[in-house]
Amino acid sequence: MVAHIRPQELAAWFTETAPGQQPLVLDVREPWELQTASVTPEGFELLAVPMGSVPQQLATLDPERAVACLCHHGMRSLRVAAFLEHHGFARVANITGGIDAWACERDPGVPRY
């Protein structure tokens, strides 16, 4: 089941689901969105793969790794998280509210758009 976590809950979710591993935040936004606003990796790896490219990149992702998906508001990332879960990823979360919530709740230095 895809977990739904808020940006401020991310570190706790990673600690709970991926002890001793470097978890992954999979940013599924488009390149222009990444240029507009991005997050700084803190205790996780950040990988940008636009939603439409995820199926082609699936083999490059580790299904044993904890993955939290991020987009603008949380809808695209939810679809990607469900896709990953369907393909055998056991520890998957959607960052509810996306980067917009990230800017409000975790890092006000991230521009909102």
Summary of the structure (lengths in Angstrom):
residues: 113
radius of gyration: 12.7
end to end distance: 29.8
largest distance: 35.3
contacts: 347
relative contact order: 0.25
helix: 42%
strand: 17%
